[in-house]
Amino acid sequence: MRKIRFCSKCGIYTLKLECASCGSSTVINAPIKYSFDPEVSKYRRMSKKNIIDEKTKGIL
């Protein structure tokens, strides 16, 4: 199964290893898999906290 890739230079999504419009290399644009591992869950909690902080910053 091929994963969707993202060109960070021009912002285009593709399945190819190189961007069709600018020719730069693309990266896999997928979130990390859910895991109960404490090391991974630490980053998941930090990400969730940042999202909540950004949402509440606009309200206050």
C-alpha positions in Angstrom: 0.0 0.0 0.0 1.4 3.4 -0.9 1.0 6.3 1.4 0.2 9.9 0.5 3.2 12.1 0.4 3.6 15.9 0.8 5.9 18.4 -0.9 7.0 20.8 1.8 8.3 23.3 -0.8 5.1 23.9 -2.8 2.5 22.2 -0.6 1.2 19.7 -3.1 0.0 16.1 -2.1 1.1 13.2 -4.3 2.0 9.5 -4.3 5.3 10.0 -6.1 8.7 10.3 -4.5 9.3 13.6 -6.3 7.0 16.6 -6.7 5.6 17.0 -10.2 5.6 20.8 -10.2 8.9 21.7 -8.5 10.9 18.4 -8.6 11.9 18.4 -4.9 11.6 15.2 -2.8 8.4 14.5 -0.9 7.9 13.2 2.6 5.2 10.9 4.0 2.5 12.9 5.6 0.9 10.6 8.1 0.4 10.8 11.8 2.2 8.3 14.1 0.3 5.2 15.0 -1.5 5.1 18.3 0.5 3.3 21.0 0.2 2.8 24.7 4.0 3.1 25.0 4.8 5.8 27.5 7.5 7.4 25.3 5.0 7.8 22.4 2.1 8.8 24.6 4.2 11.7 26.0 4.4 13.3 22.6 0.7 12.7 21.9 -0.3 14.4 25.2 2.0 17.4 24.4 0.4 17.7 20.9 -3.1 17.6 22.4 -2.2 20.2 25.0 -0.8 22.5 22.4 -4.0 22.2 20.3 -6.2 23.0 23.3 -4.0 25.9 24.3 -4.3 27.4 20.8 -8.1 27.1 20.9 -8.5 28.6 24.3 -6.0 31.4 23.5 -8.5 32.9 21.0 -11.4 32.6 23.4 -9.8 34.5 26.3 
